[in-house]
C-alpha cells in the first residue's frame, strides 16, 4: 500500500504510523509533488487547504489506484467547493478536535458574558474601573442556541450544561438529542434565535449553510445577544454582523474564524469594543488533538487494509 502525505503538521507521527503498518509513505511539499505522486497512491492523507481545483481532475484521470482520501481537519468545505473525485472515499477528522474547539467556544462566550475585554482595556491602562460591572452577565439560566449539533456542537452543549444553560440545538434534521433541551430543524433557526441569549455557530460550511447567519437571522436575536463562531467564517454574513454591532443590535461577538480569513488589518471588527478575535486556533490544545487524529487515522488504516468501512466518512465512494 502506498500513501501520499501533504500537510503542515504531524508528518513524523504519520510517517511512524505508516512504517508500523508496512506502508510505503511518501511526503510531498508542494502541489506539483502531490499531483505527481498521487498517480500511484492507494491513499492520500491531506491538509484540506491543499485540496483545490487543480488537484481534482488529476485524481480522477490519473490516480487509478486511489480509493481513500483522509483529511486532517473536521472541515471539508474545500471538497464541497471543488467536488469529490469519483470512486474515492473521503474521511475527515471526525471528533478529533471537538474537545478543544468546544472549550474555545465556551471560553469566548464566557469572556464576552463576563466583560473581560472591558476589564483588559482597563488593566492595560492600569485603571481600576468598575463602571462596566452592571453589564457583567452570567450563563446561569441563559438560553444558548448551538447551530450545528454534530461532534463539536454536542461537545459545546456538554460544557455549557454545568453552567445552568438551557440549550437549543439547530441541525439539518432537527432530530432530538439528549444533550439539548429542545431541537429545531434548520428551517426554524430564527424561532430558536428569538429566544436566545447567545448563538454558537458550529455547523459545517456547505452551499446550504453559507451565510446562514445573515441579516434576518441576526435581527431575530435579542439586542443583548452574543454570537460566537468557531466553525467557518463563511457561515456568517460579516457585512450584516458589522452592521448589527455598529447599530448596537447585538451584544458582542467572539470570532475564531472570519470571512475573509485572515481578517484584513483595516476591518472595523478588530477595533470594535464588543468583539474578541482569535486567529483560527480553536483546534489547538497541547497534544490532545494530535493524539486523537493520529488514533483515528490508525483505525482507518486498519479498516482500509482489512476491507472494512472507514470512520468519519463525509463523502462515500
Buried (B, 14 or more C-beta within 10 A) or exposed (E): BBBBBBBEEBBEBBBEBBEEBEBEBBBBEEBEBBBBBBBBBBBBBBBBEBBEEEBBEBBBEBBEEBBBBBBBBBBBBBBBEBEBBEEBBBBBBBBBBBBBBBBBBBBBBBBBBBBBBBBEEBEEEEEEEEEEEEEEBEBEEBBBBBBBBBBBBBBBBBBBBEBEBBBBBBBBEBEEBEBBBBBBBBEEBBBBBEBBBBBBBBBBBBEEBBBBBBBEBBBBBBEBBBBBBBBBBBBBBBEBBBBBBEEEBBBBBBBBBBBEBEBEEEBEBEEBEBBBBBEBEBBEBEEBBBEBBBEBBBBBBEBBEEEEEBBBBBBEB
